[in-house]
Amino acid sequence: VMLKSSSEFTSEVSISAFQELIKSEDIVLVDFGAKWCTPCKILAPRLDELVKEMGDDFKLIKLDSDRDSKLAQSMNITSLPTLLLYKNGVVIWKNVGLIEKELIAQQINLAISK
């Protein structure tokens, strides 16, 4: 279910499978987006670059909030894109809306250093 490229969504994820995924890796960045979401399309290449540059330090899970609507609702995702950074299964950072790649990298580096 983990991705190398953020231009594609992961396959549909149940709530229980999602909880296992975020606990299975040390640092996980979750991207809630949608195919129709313009800011999500702008964010995708930034996430691709992060995976290329820092892919050994974190895992990316890209979720389609339309297809994974139950999961999105259970997590109160109301705006797209929404990024959630998990460390050891706990959300340590959240961003709603478009964000620069460097700011995401900064948060990942902070998570690594904690």
Biopython code that builds the backbone (N, CA, C, O; Angstrom):
import numpy as np
from Bio.PDB.StructureBuilder import StructureBuilder

atoms = [
    (1, "VAL", "N", (0.821, -1.192, 0.000)),
    (1, "VAL", "CA", (0.000, 0.000, 0.000)),
    (1, "VAL", "C", (0.871, 1.264, 0.000)),
    (1, "VAL", "O", (0.397, 2.335, -0.380)),
    (2, "MET", "N", (2.127, 1.153, 0.418)),
    (2, "MET", "CA", (3.006, 2.330, 0.414)),
    (2, "MET", "C", (3.380, 2.676, -1.024)),
    (2, "MET", "O", (3.406, 1.808, -1.897)),
    (3, "LEU", "N", (3.664, 3.936, -1.254)),
    (3, "LEU", "CA", (3.912, 4.408, -2.607)),
    (3, "LEU", "C", (5.329, 4.898, -2.802)),
    (3, "LEU", "O", (5.974, 5.365, -1.863)),
    (4, "LYS", "N", (5.799, 4.791, -4.005)),
    (4, "LYS", "CA", (7.032, 5.452, -4.418)),
    (4, "LYS", "C", (6.702, 6.800, -5.050)),
    (4, "LYS", "O", (7.487, 7.744, -4.955)),
    (5, "SER", "N", (5.538, 6.888, -5.696)),
    (5, "SER", "CA", (5.143, 8.109, -6.394)),
    (5, "SER", "C", (3.829, 8.613, -5.828)),
    (5, "SER", "O", (2.918, 7.827, -5.569)),
    (6, "SER", "N", (3.726, 9.934, -5.633)),
    (6, "SER", "CA", (2.492, 10.482, -5.066)),
    (6, "SER", "C", (1.477, 10.845, -6.137)),
    (6, "SER", "O", (0.400, 11.347, -5.811)),
    (7, "SER", "N", (1.789, 10.607, -7.403)),
    (7, "SER", "CA", (0.848, 10.966, -8.457)),
    (7, "SER", "C", (-0.259, 9.922, -8.591)),
    (7, "SER", "O", (-1.183, 10.095, -9.385)),
    (8, "GLU", "N", (-0.167, 8.847, -7.822)),
    (8, "GLU", "CA", (-1.211, 7.827, -7.843)),
    (8, "GLU", "C", (-1.690, 7.595, -6.418)),
    (8, "GLU", "O", (-0.938, 7.766, -5.458)),
    (9, "PHE", "N", (-2.961, 7.200, -6.296)),
    (9, "PHE", "CA", (-3.520, 6.932, -4.983)),
    (9, "PHE", "C", (-3.247, 5.488, -4.598)),
    (9, "PHE", "O", (-3.096, 4.626, -5.463)),
    (10, "THR", "N", (-3.185, 5.226, -3.299)),
    (10, "THR", "CA", (-3.095, 3.850, -2.840)),
    (10, "THR", "C", (-4.429, 3.173, -3.099)),
    (10, "THR", "O", (-5.428, 3.836, -3.377)),
    (11, "SER", "N", (-4.440, 1.856, -3.009)),
    (11, "SER", "CA", (-5.713, 1.153, -3.138)),
    (11, "SER", "C", (-6.564, 1.457, -1.909)),
    (11, "SER", "O", (-6.060, 1.931, -0.891)),
    (12, "GLU", "N", (-7.839, 1.183, -2.018)),
    (12, "GLU", "CA", (-8.767, 1.527, -0.938)),
    (12, "GLU", "C", (-8.290, 0.934, 0.389)),
    (12, "GLU", "O", (-7.828, -0.206, 0.440)),
    (13, "VAL", "N", (-8.405, 1.716, 1.452)),
    (13, "VAL", "CA", (-7.879, 1.319, 2.750)),
    (13, "VAL", "C", (-9.006, 1.354, 3.782)),
    (13, "VAL", "O", (-9.704, 2.358, 3.921)),
    (14, "SER", "N", (-9.171, 0.251, 4.497)),
    (14, "SER", "CA", (-10.159, 0.236, 5.582)),
    (14, "SER", "C", (-9.579, 0.984, 6.783)),
    (14, "SER", "O", (-8.372, 1.214, 6.856)),
    (15, "ILE", "N", (-10.435, 1.354, 7.706)),
    (15, "ILE", "CA", (-9.984, 2.079, 8.891)),
    (15, "ILE", "C", (-8.995, 1.225, 9.689)),
    (15, "ILE", "O", (-7.977, 1.735, 10.159)),
    (16, "SER", "N", (-9.284, -0.052, 9.843)),
    (16, "SER", "CA", (-8.381, -0.917, 10.619)),
    (16, "SER", "C", (-7.047, -1.104, 9.884)),
    (16, "SER", "O", (-5.991, -1.119, 10.516)),
    (17, "ALA", "N", (-7.091, -1.246, 8.565)),
    (17, "ALA", "CA", (-5.836, -1.384, 7.797)),
    (17, "ALA", "C", (-5.023, -0.102, 7.890)),
    (17, "ALA", "O", (-3.797, -0.153, 7.985)),
    (18, "PHE", "N", (-5.694, 1.050, 7.863)),
    (18, "PHE", "CA", (-5.003, 2.327, 7.981)),
    (18, "PHE", "C", (-4.292, 2.419, 9.326)),
    (18, "PHE", "O", (-3.138, 2.842, 9.397)),
    (19, "GLN", "N", (-4.979, 2.024, 10.386)),
    (19, "GLN", "CA", (-4.373, 2.080, 11.716)),
    (19, "GLN", "C", (-3.146, 1.184, 11.794)),
    (19, "GLN", "O", (-2.162, 1.533, 12.446)),
    (20, "GLU", "N", (-3.197, 0.035, 11.135)),
    (20, "GLU", "CA", (-2.027, -0.850, 11.099)),
    (20, "GLU", "C", (-0.880, -0.209, 10.315)),
    (20, "GLU", "O", (0.280, -0.302, 10.715)),
    (21, "LEU", "N", (-1.212, 0.440, 9.195)),
    (21, "LEU", "CA", (-0.182, 1.072, 8.367)),
    (21, "LEU", "C", (0.569, 2.161, 9.125)),
    (21, "LEU", "O", (1.796, 2.229, 9.059)),
    (22, "ILE", "N", (-0.157, 3.006, 9.840)),
    (22, "ILE", "CA", (0.518, 4.113, 10.516)),
    (22, "ILE", "C", (1.325, 3.641, 11.716)),
    (22, "ILE", "O", (2.226, 4.344, 12.174)),
    (23, "LYS", "N", (1.008, 2.457, 12.227)),
    (23, "LYS", "CA", (1.774, 1.910, 13.342)),
    (23, "LYS", "C", (2.957, 1.078, 12.861)),
    (23, "LYS", "O", (3.896, 0.839, 13.620)),
    (24, "SER", "N", (2.920, 0.633, 11.599)),
    (24, "SER", "CA", (3.939, -0.292, 11.102)),
    (24, "SER", "C", (5.242, 0.407, 10.732)),
    (24, "SER", "O", (6.281, -0.241, 10.608)),
    (25, "GLU", "N", (5.192, 1.698, 10.560)),
    (25, "GLU", "CA", (6.383, 2.464, 10.184)),
    (25, "GLU", "C", (6.638, 3.528, 11.238)),
    (25, "GLU", "O", (5.714, 3.974, 11.917)),
    (26, "ASP", "N", (7.880, 3.930, 11.370)),
    (26, "ASP", "CA", (8.241, 4.951, 12.342)),
    (26, "ASP", "C", (7.587, 6.287, 12.000)),
    (26, "ASP", "O", (6.879, 6.862, 12.828)),
    (27, "ILE", "N", (7.820, 6.785, 10.783)),
    (27, "ILE", "CA", (7.282, 8.079, 10.359)),
    (27, "ILE", "C", (6.487, 7.883, 9.069)),
    (27, "ILE", "O", (6.998, 7.356, 8.081)),
    (28, "VAL", "N", (5.230, 8.317, 9.102)),
    (28, "VAL", "CA", (4.335, 8.158, 7.960)),
    (28, "VAL", "C", (3.680, 9.504, 7.662)),
    (28, "VAL", "O", (3.130, 10.149, 8.554)),
    (29, "LEU", "N", (3.746, 9.920, 6.398)),
    (29, "LEU", "CA", (3.049, 11.117, 5.936)),
    (29, "LEU", "C", (1.822, 10.662, 5.163)),
    (29, "LEU", "O", (1.934, 9.929, 4.180)),
    (30, "VAL", "N", (0.650, 11.099, 5.611)),
    (30, "VAL", "CA", (-0.605, 10.736, 4.964)),
    (30, "VAL", "C", (-1.134, 11.964, 4.230)),
    (30, "VAL", "O", (-1.258, 13.047, 4.803)),
    (31, "ASP", "N", (-1.441, 11.771, 2.957)),
    (31, "ASP", "CA", (-1.968, 12.842, 2.116)),
    (31, "ASP", "C", (-3.393, 12.489, 1.724)),
    (31, "ASP", "O", (-3.622, 11.550, 0.962)),
    (32, "PHE", "N", (-4.357, 13.253, 2.253)),
    (32, "PHE", "CA", (-5.748, 13.104, 1.824)),
    (32, "PHE", "C", (-5.985, 14.084, 0.683)),
    (32, "PHE", "O", (-5.823, 15.293, 0.852)),
    (33, "GLY", "N", (-6.367, 13.562, -0.474)),
    (33, "GLY", "CA", (-6.626, 14.401, -1.633)),
    (33, "GLY", "C", (-7.790, 13.845, -2.434)),
    (33, "GLY", "O", (-8.542, 12.997, -1.954)),
    (34, "ALA", "N", (-7.931, 14.332, -3.658)),
    (34, "ALA", "CA", (-8.956, 13.840, -4.579)),
    (34, "ALA", "C", (-8.513, 14.169, -6.003)),
    (34, "ALA", "O", (-7.763, 15.119, -6.229)),
    (35, "LYS", "N", (-8.982, 13.379, -6.944)),
    (35, "LYS", "CA", (-8.588, 13.569, -8.342)),
    (35, "LYS", "C", (-9.029, 14.921, -8.886)),
    (35, "LYS", "O", (-8.367, 15.475, -9.763)),
    (36, "TRP", "N", (-10.139, 15.466, -8.380)),
    (36, "TRP", "CA", (-10.694, 16.733, -8.873)),
    (36, "TRP", "C", (-10.084, 17.952, -8.177)),
    (36, "TRP", "O", (-10.379, 19.085, -8.558)),
    (37, "CYS", "N", (-9.251, 17.743, -7.176)),
    (37, "CYS", "CA", (-8.733, 18.814, -6.317)),
    (37, "CYS", "C", (-7.496, 19.461, -6.944)),
    (37, "CYS", "O", (-6.437, 18.838, -7.014)),
    (38, "THR", "N", (-7.629, 20.708, -7.398)),
    (38, "THR", "CA", (-6.510, 21.406, -8.040)),
    (38, "THR", "C", (-5.314, 21.596, -7.106)),
    (38, "THR", "O", (-4.190, 21.313, -7.519)),
    (39, "PRO", "N", (-5.501, 22.064, -5.864)),
    (39, "PRO", "CA", (-4.337, 22.179, -4.974)),
    (39, "PRO", "C", (-3.647, 20.829, -4.727)),
    (39, "PRO", "O", (-2.432, 20.773, -4.537)),
    (40, "CYS", "N", (-4.432, 19.746, -4.731)),
    (40, "CYS", "CA", (-3.848, 18.406, -4.565)),
    (40, "CYS", "C", (-2.930, 18.075, -5.737)),
    (40, "CYS", "O", (-1.875, 17.467, -5.555)),
    (41, "LYS", "N", (-3.338, 18.477, -6.942)),
    (41, "LYS", "CA", (-2.528, 18.232, -8.136)),
    (41, "LYS", "C", (-1.235, 19.043, -8.096)),
    (41, "LYS", "O", (-0.203, 18.598, -8.600)),
    (42, "ILE", "N", (-1.291, 20.230, -7.498)),
    (42, "ILE", "CA", (-0.093, 21.065, -7.359)),
    (42, "ILE", "C", (0.842, 20.461, -6.305)),
    (42, "ILE", "O", (2.063, 20.508, -6.449)),
    (43, "LEU", "N", (0.256, 19.893, -5.244)),
    (43, "LEU", "CA", (1.035, 19.303, -4.159)),
    (43, "LEU", "C", (1.721, 18.002, -4.584)),
    (43, "LEU", "O", (2.809, 17.698, -4.094)),
    (44, "ALA", "N", (1.114, 17.235, -5.477)),
    (44, "ALA", "CA", (1.613, 15.900, -5.845)),
    (44, "ALA", "C", (3.082, 15.884, -6.262)),
    (44, "ALA", "O", (3.833, 15.054, -5.750)),
    (45, "PRO", "N", (3.537, 16.774, -7.181)),
    (45, "PRO", "CA", (4.950, 16.715, -7.556)),
    (45, "PRO", "C", (5.889, 17.097, -6.405)),
    (45, "PRO", "O", (7.031, 16.641, -6.359)),
    (46, "ARG", "N", (5.415, 17.924, -5.489)),
    (46, "ARG", "CA", (6.220, 18.278, -4.316)),
    (46, "ARG", "C", (6.422, 17.044, -3.442)),
    (46, "ARG", "O", (7.513, 16.814, -2.921)),
    (47, "LEU", "N", (5.367, 16.257, -3.288)),
    (47, "LEU", "CA", (5.479, 15.025, -2.510)),
    (47, "LEU", "C", (6.358, 14.010, -3.226)),
    (47, "LEU", "O", (7.121, 13.285, -2.587)),
    (48, "ASP", "N", (6.254, 13.956, -4.568)),
    (48, "ASP", "CA", (7.136, 13.077, -5.351)),
    (48, "ASP", "C", (8.598, 13.413, -5.084)),
    (48, "ASP", "O", (9.419, 12.519, -4.881)),
    (49, "GLU", "N", (8.920, 14.707, -5.084)),
    (49, "GLU", "CA", (10.294, 15.137, -4.838)),
    (49, "GLU", "C", (10.736, 14.746, -3.433)),
    (49, "GLU", "O", (11.866, 14.293, -3.246)),
    (50, "LEU", "N", (9.870, 14.914, -2.454)),
    (50, "LEU", "CA", (10.212, 14.532, -1.077)),
    (50, "LEU", "C", (10.508, 13.045, -0.969)),
    (50, "LEU", "O", (11.450, 12.642, -0.287)),
    (51, "VAL", "N", (9.705, 12.232, -1.642)),
    (51, "VAL", "CA", (9.926, 10.785, -1.613)),
    (51, "VAL", "C", (11.291, 10.464, -2.229)),
    (51, "VAL", "O", (12.022, 9.620, -1.709)),
    (52, "LYS", "N", (11.637, 11.132, -3.334)),
    (52, "LYS", "CA", (12.940, 10.908, -3.974)),
    (52, "LYS", "C", (14.083, 11.332, -3.059)),
    (52, "LYS", "O", (15.101, 10.647, -2.964)),
    (53, "GLU", "N", (13.906, 12.474, -2.385)),
    (53, "GLU", "CA", (14.979, 13.034, -1.570)),
    (53, "GLU", "C", (15.077, 12.386, -0.189)),
    (53, "GLU", "O", (16.177, 12.219, 0.338)),
    (54, "MET", "N", (13.941, 12.022, 0.398)),
    (54, "MET", "CA", (13.920, 11.594, 1.796)),
    (54, "MET", "C", (13.174, 10.280, 2.007)),
    (54, "MET", "O", (12.787, 9.958, 3.130)),
    (55, "GLY", "N", (12.974, 9.532, 0.948)),
    (55, "GLY", "CA", (12.136, 8.330, 1.014)),
    (55, "GLY", "C", (12.565, 7.285, 2.020)),
    (55, "GLY", "O", (11.748, 6.469, 2.447)),
    (56, "ASP", "N", (13.842, 7.294, 2.410)),
    (56, "ASP", "CA", (14.294, 6.334, 3.417)),
    (56, "ASP", "C", (13.872, 6.754, 4.820)),
    (56, "ASP", "O", (13.882, 5.939, 5.743)),
    (57, "ASP", "N", (13.504, 8.015, 4.982)),
    (57, "ASP", "CA", (13.192, 8.556, 6.311)),
    (57, "ASP", "C", (11.712, 8.493, 6.671)),
    (57, "ASP", "O", (11.358, 8.600, 7.845)),
    (58, "PHE", "N", (10.847, 8.322, 5.679)),
    (58, "PHE", "CA", (9.409, 8.282, 5.948)),
    (58, "PHE", "C", (8.712, 7.492, 4.860)),
    (58, "PHE", "O", (9.275, 7.231, 3.797)),
    (59, "LYS", "N", (7.472, 7.115, 5.147)),
    (59, "LYS", "CA", (6.627, 6.464, 4.148)),
    (59, "LYS", "C", (5.467, 7.395, 3.831)),
    (59, "LYS", "O", (4.973, 8.115, 4.699)),
    (60, "LEU", "N", (5.041, 7.369, 2.574)),
    (60, "LEU", "CA", (3.930, 8.188, 2.112)),
    (60, "LEU", "C", (2.724, 7.300, 1.833)),
    (60, "LEU", "O", (2.830, 6.279, 1.154)),
    (61, "ILE", "N", (1.588, 7.703, 2.363)),
    (61, "ILE", "CA", (0.316, 7.061, 2.026)),
    (61, "ILE", "C", (-0.567, 8.152, 1.430)),
    (61, "ILE", "O", (-0.855, 9.155, 2.083)),
    (62, "LYS", "N", (-0.989, 7.950, 0.199)),
    (62, "LYS", "CA", (-1.818, 8.935, -0.500)),
    (62, "LYS", "C", (-3.218, 8.359, -0.623)),
    (62, "LYS", "O", (-3.415, 7.318, -1.249)),
    (63, "LEU", "N", (-4.190, 9.036, -0.026)),
    (63, "LEU", "CA", (-5.557, 8.528, 0.012)),
    (63, "LEU", "C", (-6.505, 9.438, -0.756)),
    (63, "LEU", "O", (-6.401, 10.663, -0.700)),
    (64, "ASP", "N", (-7.428, 8.811, -1.472)),
    (64, "ASP", "CA", (-8.477, 9.526, -2.204)),
    (64, "ASP", "C", (-9.653, 9.705, -1.248)),
    (64, "ASP", "O", (-10.301, 8.728, -0.871)),
    (65, "SER", "N", (-9.930, 10.935, -0.857)),
    (65, "SER", "CA", (-10.962, 11.177, 0.153)),
    (65, "SER", "C", (-12.362, 10.850, -0.357)),
    (65, "SER", "O", (-13.274, 10.657, 0.447)),
    (66, "ASP", "N", (-12.553, 10.785, -1.661)),
    (66, "ASP", "CA", (-13.846, 10.355, -2.194)),
    (66, "ASP", "C", (-13.999, 8.843, -2.036)),
    (66, "ASP", "O", (-15.005, 8.366, -1.510)),
    (67, "ARG", "N", (-13.010, 8.103, -2.486)),
    (67, "ARG", "CA", (-13.057, 6.647, -2.411)),
    (67, "ARG", "C", (-12.954, 6.166, -0.963)),
    (67, "ARG", "O", (-13.656, 5.239, -0.557)),
    (68, "ASP", "N", (-12.071, 6.804, -0.190)),
    (68, "ASP", "CA", (-11.872, 6.429, 1.217)),
    (68, "ASP", "C", (-12.667, 7.366, 2.128)),
    (68, "ASP", "O", (-12.155, 7.848, 3.138)),
    (69, "SER", "N", (-13.915, 7.615, 1.758)),
    (69, "SER", "CA", (-14.716, 8.622, 2.464)),
    (69, "SER", "C", (-14.988, 8.247, 3.917)),
    (69, "SER", "O", (-15.025, 9.125, 4.779)),
    (70, "LYS", "N", (-15.180, 6.967, 4.204)),
    (70, "LYS", "CA", (-15.418, 6.568, 5.602)),
    (70, "LYS", "C", (-14.200, 6.889, 6.465)),
    (70, "LYS", "O", (-14.329, 7.390, 7.582)),
    (71, "LEU", "N", (-13.031, 6.596, 5.936)),
    (71, "LEU", "CA", (-11.796, 6.893, 6.661)),
    (71, "LEU", "C", (-11.634, 8.402, 6.836)),
    (71, "LEU", "O", (-11.308, 8.870, 7.926)),
    (72, "ALA", "N", (-11.862, 9.160, 5.765)),
    (72, "ALA", "CA", (-11.744, 10.620, 5.832)),
    (72, "ALA", "C", (-12.726, 11.198, 6.853)),
    (72, "ALA", "O", (-12.366, 12.071, 7.642)),
    (73, "GLN", "N", (-13.966, 10.706, 6.832)),
    (73, "GLN", "CA", (-14.967, 11.181, 7.796)),
    (73, "GLN", "C", (-14.570, 10.836, 9.221)),
    (73, "GLN", "O", (-14.734, 11.652, 10.127)),
    (74, "SER", "N", (-14.051, 9.636, 9.424)),
    (74, "SER", "CA", (-13.680, 9.209, 10.776)),
    (74, "SER", "C", (-12.536, 10.063, 11.332)),
    (74, "SER", "O", (-12.356, 10.152, 12.547)),
    (75, "MET", "N", (-11.769, 10.687, 10.440)),
    (75, "MET", "CA", (-10.635, 11.513, 10.859)),
    (75, "MET", "C", (-10.946, 13.006, 10.742)),
    (75, "MET", "O", (-10.056, 13.846, 10.873)),
    (76, "ASN", "N", (-12.225, 13.327, 10.493)),
    (76, "ASN", "CA", (-12.673, 14.723, 10.383)),
    (76, "ASN", "C", (-11.920, 15.510, 9.315)),
    (76, "ASN", "O", (-11.584, 16.677, 9.517)),
    (77, "ILE", "N", (-11.658, 14.872, 8.188)),
    (77, "ILE", "CA", (-11.016, 15.554, 7.055)),
    (77, "ILE", "C", (-12.115, 16.297, 6.305)),
    (77, "ILE", "O", (-12.999, 15.675, 5.715)),
    (78, "THR", "N", (-12.061, 17.623, 6.327)),
    (78, "THR", "CA", (-13.117, 18.423, 5.696)),
    (78, "THR", "C", (-12.608, 19.278, 4.550)),
    (78, "THR", "O", (-13.405, 19.767, 3.749)),
    (79, "SER", "N", (-11.287, 19.470, 4.452)),
    (79, "SER", "CA", (-10.703, 20.268, 3.374)),
    (79, "SER", "C", (-9.537, 19.509, 2.758)),
    (79, "SER", "O", (-8.880, 18.701, 3.415)),
    (80, "LEU", "N", (-9.298, 19.788, 1.489)),
    (80, "LEU", "CA", (-8.227, 19.100, 0.765)),
    (80, "LEU", "C", (-7.256, 20.112, 0.167)),
    (80, "LEU", "O", (-7.661, 21.222, -0.180)),
    (81, "PRO", "N", (-6.004, 19.752, 0.044)),
    (81, "PRO", "CA", (-5.393, 18.560, 0.616)),
    (81, "PRO", "C", (-5.179, 18.714, 2.121)),
    (81, "PRO", "O", (-5.019, 19.823, 2.630)),
    (82, "THR", "N", (-5.178, 17.579, 2.819)),
    (82, "THR", "CA", (-4.816, 17.546, 4.239)),
    (82, "THR", "C", (-3.661, 16.575, 4.393)),
    (82, "THR", "O", (-3.730, 15.425, 3.958)),
    (83, "LEU", "N", (-2.601, 17.055, 5.018)),
    (83, "LEU", "CA", (-1.442, 16.219, 5.325)),
    (83, "LEU", "C", (-1.427, 15.935, 6.818)),
    (83, "LEU", "O", (-1.641, 16.829, 7.638)),
    (84, "LEU", "N", (-1.171, 14.679, 7.156)),
    (84, "LEU", "CA", (-1.015, 14.273, 8.547)),
    (84, "LEU", "C", (0.321, 13.556, 8.671)),
    (84, "LEU", "O", (0.603, 12.629, 7.912)),
    (85, "LEU", "N", (1.132, 13.976, 9.612)),
    (85, "LEU", "CA", (2.421, 13.324, 9.850)),
    (85, "LEU", "C", (2.315, 12.525, 11.141)),
    (85, "LEU", "O", (2.014, 13.067, 12.204)),
    (86, "TYR", "N", (2.570, 11.221, 11.025)),
    (86, "TYR", "CA", (2.498, 10.315, 12.165)),
    (86, "TYR", "C", (3.901, 9.883, 12.565)),
    (86, "TYR", "O", (4.760, 9.652, 11.715)),
    (87, "LYS", "N", (4.117, 9.779, 13.854)),
    (87, "LYS", "CA", (5.319, 9.134, 14.372)),
    (87, "LYS", "C", (4.856, 8.100, 15.388)),
    (87, "LYS", "O", (4.183, 8.423, 16.366)),
    (88, "ASN", "N", (5.231, 6.855, 15.136)),
    (88, "ASN", "CA", (4.839, 5.740, 16.007)),
    (88, "ASN", "C", (3.327, 5.703, 16.221)),
    (88, "ASN", "O", (2.860, 5.443, 17.329)),
    (89, "GLY", "N", (2.565, 5.963, 15.158)),
    (89, "GLY", "CA", (1.116, 5.840, 15.198)),
    (89, "GLY", "C", (0.363, 7.036, 15.749)),
    (89, "GLY", "O", (-0.860, 6.985, 15.878)),
    (90, "VAL", "N", (1.074, 8.123, 16.082)),
    (90, "VAL", "CA", (0.445, 9.307, 16.671)),
    (90, "VAL", "C", (0.636, 10.505, 15.744)),
    (90, "VAL", "O", (1.735, 10.725, 15.235)),
    (91, "VAL", "N", (-0.437, 11.289, 15.518)),
    (91, "VAL", "CA", (-0.327, 12.495, 14.694)),
    (91, "VAL", "C", (0.525, 13.515, 15.438)),
    (91, "VAL", "O", (0.222, 13.880, 16.574)),
    (92, "ILE", "N", (1.601, 13.974, 14.784)),
    (92, "ILE", "CA", (2.450, 14.992, 15.411)),
    (92, "ILE", "C", (2.410, 16.313, 14.647)),
    (92, "ILE", "O", (2.941, 17.321, 15.113)),
    (93, "TRP", "N", (1.770, 16.304, 13.459)),
    (93, "TRP", "CA", (1.679, 17.533, 12.665)),
    (93, "TRP", "C", (0.550, 17.375, 11.670)),
    (93, "TRP", "O", (0.322, 16.290, 11.135)),
    (94, "LYS", "N", (-0.159, 18.474, 11.426)),
    (94, "LYS", "CA", (-1.256, 18.480, 10.450)),
    (94, "LYS", "C", (-1.185, 19.767, 9.651)),
    (94, "LYS", "O", (-0.904, 20.833, 10.200)),
    (95, "ASN", "N", (-1.438, 19.668, 8.361)),
    (95, "ASN", "CA", (-1.521, 20.846, 7.506)),
    (95, "ASN", "C", (-2.720, 20.697, 6.584)),
    (95, "ASN", "O", (-2.911, 19.656, 5.955)),
    (96, "VAL", "N", (-3.523, 21.748, 6.512)),
    (96, "VAL", "CA", (-4.668, 21.781, 5.604)),
    (96, "VAL", "C", (-4.376, 22.826, 4.543)),
    (96, "VAL", "O", (-4.081, 23.977, 4.864)),
    (97, "GLY", "N", (-4.457, 22.423, 3.267)),
    (97, "GLY", "CA", (-4.197, 23.340, 2.163)),
    (97, "GLY", "C", (-2.822, 23.128, 1.563)),
    (97, "GLY", "O", (-2.049, 22.275, 2.000)),
    (98, "LEU", "N", (-2.545, 23.919, 0.563)),
    (98, "LEU", "CA", (-1.285, 23.822, -0.168)),
    (98, "LEU", "C", (-0.131, 24.283, 0.712)),
    (98, "LEU", "O", (-0.274, 25.222, 1.494)),
    (99, "ILE", "N", (1.014, 23.618, 0.580)),
    (99, "ILE", "CA", (2.180, 23.935, 1.399)),
    (99, "ILE", "C", (3.445, 23.682, 0.579)),
    (99, "ILE", "O", (3.471, 22.819, -0.298)),
    (100, "GLU", "N", (4.481, 24.444, 0.881)),
    (100, "GLU", "CA", (5.762, 24.282, 0.179)),
    (100, "GLU", "C", (6.451, 22.997, 0.629)),
    (100, "GLU", "O", (6.320, 22.573, 1.778)),
    (101, "LYS", "N", (7.178, 22.395, -0.286)),
    (101, "LYS", "CA", (7.899, 21.150, -0.018)),
    (101, "LYS", "C", (8.860, 21.306, 1.149)),
    (101, "LYS", "O", (8.976, 20.401, 1.975)),
    (102, "GLU", "N", (9.548, 22.432, 1.232)),
    (102, "GLU", "CA", (10.555, 22.642, 2.277)),
    (102, "GLU", "C", (9.941, 22.625, 3.674)),
    (102, "GLU", "O", (10.569, 22.170, 4.631)),
    (103, "LEU", "N", (8.710, 23.123, 3.786)),
    (103, "LEU", "CA", (8.040, 23.128, 5.084)),
    (103, "LEU", "C", (7.636, 21.717, 5.512)),
    (103, "LEU", "O", (7.666, 21.390, 6.698)),
    (104, "ILE", "N", (7.261, 20.891, 4.546)),
    (104, "ILE", "CA", (6.950, 19.486, 4.853)),
    (104, "ILE", "C", (8.233, 18.771, 5.275)),
    (104, "ILE", "O", (8.244, 18.024, 6.254)),
    (105, "ALA", "N", (9.309, 19.005, 4.531)),
    (105, "ALA", "CA", (10.603, 18.383, 4.855)),
    (105, "ALA", "C", (11.050, 18.777, 6.259)),
    (105, "ALA", "O", (11.588, 17.956, 7.002)),
    (106, "GLN", "N", (10.826, 20.023, 6.610)),
    (106, "GLN", "CA", (11.190, 20.511, 7.940)),
    (106, "GLN", "C", (10.456, 19.714, 9.023)),
    (106, "GLN", "O", (11.055, 19.340, 10.031)),
    (107, "GLN", "N", (9.177, 19.458, 8.819)),
    (107, "GLN", "CA", (8.397, 18.704, 9.788)),
    (107, "GLN", "C", (8.863, 17.244, 9.881)),
    (107, "GLN", "O", (8.904, 16.668, 10.968)),
    (108, "ILE", "N", (9.214, 16.651, 8.726)),
    (108, "ILE", "CA", (9.724, 15.281, 8.729)),
    (108, "ILE", "C", (11.050, 15.219, 9.486)),
    (108, "ILE", "O", (11.278, 14.305, 10.279)),
    (109, "ASN", "N", (11.926, 16.202, 9.234)),
    (109, "ASN", "CA", (13.208, 16.248, 9.936)),
    (109, "ASN", "C", (13.027, 16.442, 11.433)),
    (109, "ASN", "O", (13.758, 15.851, 12.228)),
    (110, "LEU", "N", (12.059, 17.264, 11.827)),
    (110, "LEU", "CA", (11.761, 17.423, 13.266)),
    (110, "LEU", "C", (11.302, 16.096, 13.873)),
    (110, "LEU", "O", (11.689, 15.746, 14.988)),
    (111, "ALA", "N", (10.478, 15.369, 13.131)),
    (111, "ALA", "CA", (9.985, 14.072, 13.619)),
    (111, "ALA", "C", (11.137, 13.082, 13.782)),
    (111, "ALA", "O", (11.166, 12.306, 14.737)),
    (112, "ILE", "N", (12.076, 13.112, 12.850)),
    (112, "ILE", "CA", (13.222, 12.211, 12.902)),
    (112, "ILE", "C", (14.072, 12.513, 14.140)),
    (112, "ILE", "O", (14.561, 11.602, 14.808)),
    (113, "SER", "N", (14.236, 13.792, 14.429)),
    (113, "SER", "CA", (15.130, 14.195, 15.512)),
    (113, "SER", "C", (14.526, 14.016, 16.902)),
    (113, "SER", "O", (15.244, 14.096, 17.899)),
    (114, "LYS", "N", (13.217, 13.776, 16.980)),
    (114, "LYS", "CA", (12.565, 13.626, 18.291)),
    (114, "LYS", "C", (12.780, 12.233, 18.856)),
    (114, "LYS", "O", (12.302, 11.930, 19.949)),
]
sb = StructureBuilder()
sb.init_structure("model")
sb.init_model(0)
sb.init_chain("A")
sb.init_seg("    ")
for serial, (resi, resn, name, xyz) in enumerate(atoms, 1):
    if name == "N":
        sb.init_residue(resn, " ", resi, " ")
    sb.init_atom(name, np.array(xyz, "f"), 0.0, 1.0, " ", f" {name:<3s}", serial, name[0])
structure = sb.get_structure()
